[in-house]
Amino acid sequence: MGLGTTTPTILGYDWLGNPQYTQLDEKTLQSIADQTGGKYFKSVDDKTLREVYSGLSSDIVHEKEDTSIKDYFIAAALVLLCIEFWLRYGRGRIIQ
């Protein structure tokens, strides 16, 4: 999504006090969208931004991700419990 204005905007000033301008590089953003199979949207004010955001929800496909780390914590706790039992009741009996 390209956010910007129709005119060059002052981004900041260099150490000599000269203004540094920025412009929206639409050609590059459109190229990226084409290469990745996406869509390019341009917004220059609140109205067009609202239009873009209202249309995005219908285009997005939601996929459920099963990335729970709960199982790793349970496995680590069981390993630590086994180590503790071995240290307490095993051959060395380090813990009294």
Buried (B, 14 or more C-beta within 10 A) or exposed (E): BBEBEEEEEEEEEEEEEEEEEEEBEEEEBBEEBEEEEEEEBBBBEEEEBEEBEEEEEEEEEEEEEEEEEEEEEEEEEEEEEEEEEBEEEEEEEEEE
